[in-house]
Amino acid sequence: MKNAQYKFFTPTKLLFGEGCSDDAGKWLKELGGSRVLLVTDEGIVKVGLAEKIRKRIQNEQLNVITYSEVRENPTVNNVHEGRDLIAEENIDALVALGGGSSMDAAKAMSILSVHEGSITEYELGLRAFTKSGPPLVAIPTTSGTGSEATMGAVITDQQTHRKFDVVDPLMAPTLSLVDPLLTASLPAALTGATGMDALTHAIEGYTATLASPLTDALHLKAIELLGRYLLRAYSDGSDKEARKNVMMASMIAGVGFPNSGLGAVHGLSLPLGGHFNIPHGIANAIMLPHVMAYNLSSRPGKFGDIAQALDKKNHEPAQAVETVYELRKALNIPVLRSYNIENKEIPLLAKDALGRNSNCVTNPREVTEEEAKELYKRALSEV
């Protein structure tokens, strides 16, 4: 049998619309849930969203146990604690409420609850999963990670300070309720950071080595929506049209990039999160224009498309980089040096960036360890 020129797969049922999260309890009941683990973080609890969703679930006479300890970069400990709760409380369904951290943690908790060992043993390429865990309903509250549409999780090993990927179709959410109304209370800083995460997914997915006409269509649409609406959502969180379109862009990119691969932005940003706990969206935003400039020569036509999608009159490839710089500045994304990283840390970061399962593998231009060091230096020189 001949190999296909392109392949595309998306495993999750996605429902998008204002207020669709109100039906969380009904969907859980339909999926056979009776004892539900609500996986979230302290921030979601503080703004009242966790209680709102908890009541929606309890309205269907379902029991709810809440785990709200998920870290900004979810840890091995988070996953193991959730797995243990699933066993102790006889959990038969999960809800992930929050950003990518809560969704990634819940995916890993669910799948690990029906397998032996530590989540570290299931890093991509090591040990395989053989069956799915309890059904998972994902309810994103940010517009950035696209984790509601993906079949993987990024977990931080707090012992080694290394972030690693766990990926399997069996991990994907059973259902995702993508409700833009839940982003209305998202602070401006988080709106900007998560929106830049979505933009990174779209730009890297569009230029990655495994990109196809189908992923190109998805990613170019996501870039267009973010170019038009991200700054609006950042400037006015009550702008429903902007919120809706930024969330749509995030979801679209989440469907696309698992099929196209990503690139050196993610390759370089993951160590920044693992070693210095820099939020993922901010790390991506910091590295994005530097990697785009590095990649320009390898995909000039596609970077011209990106410039056009970002609604610039000048469709020159280099204009795409300049536009991203301008957007990042308008969103007040902090620079790398504000995290007290020194030049002596760069060799460790570069080595980690090119380690096992590096996203640099699908970058359109090869990245060596020396080139990785140079990209970090450029980012660190920004003021």
C-alpha positions, 0 to 999 in steps of 0.5 A: 500500500502506497503512503499517503502524501498527506494525513490528517486526524482530529479525534475530539467532538467540538461544540462551539458557541456562547453558553454551550458550557451550560450543558456540561452536566447534560453531556456528562450524564449522556457519557455515563458519568455519575462521579465527576472530577473537576480539574481546574486551578486556583485562579478559576476558583477565585473568579467563580467559574469553577463554582458555576460549572460545578452547579451546572453539573450538580443540576443533573444529580451528579457528584462533583469532586474538585481538584484545583491544584493545577500549576501554570506549567502542570507537573508530574505531581499534579497528574499523579495526585489526580490519578490517585483521586480518580481511584479513591473517589471512584471517578467515572468522568472528568471535566477540565476547566481552564487553560491548557494547563488544566486540560493537559493535566486532566488528559494525563490524569484520565489516561494514567488512571487505567495504566501503571507507572508514572506519567514520565514513563509515557513520554512520546516514543517511550511506553504506549497506552493501550486503552482510554481512561474515563471520558473527559469533557474539556471547557477552555477558559482561555483562547490560546493553547487549543488543547481542547482539540489536541490529543497530547499534554505537556507536563513538567518534571519538577525534579529535572525541570524538563517539560515533556510531551505525552501524546496519544489519540486515546488521550484526546477529550471526548467532547469539548465545549468551547464557550467564548463567554467564559473568556469575558473575565480573562485579564488583559495580560492573559488575553494577550499571552494566550492569544500569542500562543494561538498565533504561534501555533498558527504561524508555526503550523503554516510554515512547518515541514509537515504542513499540507493544503488542509492545515494551511487553510486552517492556520491561515484563517487563524492568523487572519482572525488573530490579526483582526481581533486579538488586539481588540479583545486585549483592549476591551475584554467586553467586546464579544465579537473579538472574544468569539473570533479569538477563541475560534482562531485558537480552536482552529489552530488546535485542530491544525497543528497536531497534523502539521507539526510546530517549530523552533519557537516551541522547541526553544520556549519549552525549556524556558517554562521548565527551567524558569517557569515562564508561562507558555504563551509568554515564552512563545511570544518572546521567541516568535519574531526571532524564529520567524526572522531566522526562518524567512529564507526557507519559506518566503512565499508563506511568510508573504501570505502571513503578512497579508493575513495580518492585514498589512498593505505591504505583503513582503515576507519580512513584514510578517516579522515586523507586524508580530513585533508590533503586536507583541509590543502592543500587548505588553508582552515582557522581554526575556531579560525581565525573568532574570535569565543570564547568558550563562544559562543559554547552553543548558537551554539550547541543549534542552531545546534540541533534546528528545522529541524537540519541536525543532525537528519540524522547523522549516530550517534546521536548528543546530545547538549553536543556532539555538544559542544565538536565538536565545541571545537575540531574545535576551538582548531585547530591552 
